[in-house]
Amino acid sequence: MPTSNTMGTHAHGVTDLCEEGKRLYASALRSGRISRTEVGPAPCLMDFALLHPDPDDTTWLRPVPPSAALAQRLHPLEREIKERRRRSVELAESFEPFMDISAQDPPTTHAITVLEGGNRINAALDLATAECRTEVLTVQPGGDRGEDRLSEGLERALSVVGRGVSMRTLYQHTVRHSQGTLAYAARLANDKVEIRTLEELIERLIVFDRTVAFIPAQKDDQVALELRHPGLVNYLVKVFEQLWSRASPLLGEVGYDPPTKGISGVQRSIAQLLVEGHVDDSIARRLGMNVRTCRAHVAKLSATLGSTSRAQLGFLIARSGILDQDS
């Protein structure tokens, strides 16, 4: 090892020999020796044991052959490598009995998988669709889903329905006014396909064969969760069944309560959400309508109750008793 003084002026290891050291070592190898005074600019040669005193004349230094210098440095590394290999074999042998046991078990399934990006989400949905054999349950909140999304959904739906898989879908009442959704339903007309609507739904949900479910993890639909834990999936199926039992067939009549004091069922739902503190954007999203339609209903509600401000509207809703009606 180099001395502290050498490290102060030659801060390098033997693998990064300084240019002066390289030149003088090569010169010593060619000549067979080199004077002590000549190697003064490169004390690292002595520190790294690349030169040693000439036994016949100590004013001269003789070079250590490169092969000998290399072997001297390789031996400790080879011993370390040998020791690490021995340790690796011992570790492998200690775990081998457990590997044999785990090999007899079914492959581990991730209970929750985070899917980031539309491509990965769609790829996971496509795989689950291809593997589906008995049933698909879907919840699609919001109003008109748009032509692109309906087209994508139709392609997947036709692929499973064509194999005899049953399919039940829940939408919100507002899709009853969407020509695109009605056309989608007509394309899927089949005794294996049922579509119902409800005024308010949970977030998007897709369940395949009651074994794998997909739910959104962010509002922008760019992150989703793939759920395979039996308890989680079973819970979501029960939530779906409860919503399904309260929903109305898409092509049937909606079971709205008759208007109370000139206030429709939709407006009563909006009134309930207003009292709970929701703003227009939140109400529209929960009821599957656009914000403009929501505000129009709020305006009609205000006019019916004689309100002149949003704060007064909440008070009048509570006093009117319209939220006391059984839904």
Protein Blocks (a to p, Z undefined) as FASTA:
>chain_A
ZZfklmmmmgccfklccfklmmmmmmmmmnopacfklmmmmmmlmmnopaccdfklmkbc
cdddfklmmmmmmmmmmmmmmmmmmmmmmmmmmmmmmmmmmmmpccdddfbacdehjklm
mmmmmmmmmmpmkbccdddedjdebjklmmmmmmmmmmmmmnopacdddddfklmmmmkl
mmmmmmmgcfkbccdddfbdcdddddehhlaccddfbfnlpaccddfbfklmmmmmmmmm
mmmmmpccfklccdbdcdeehiafklmmmmmmmmnopafklmmmmnopafklmmmmmmmm
mmmnopabfklmmmmmmmnommmpcZZ
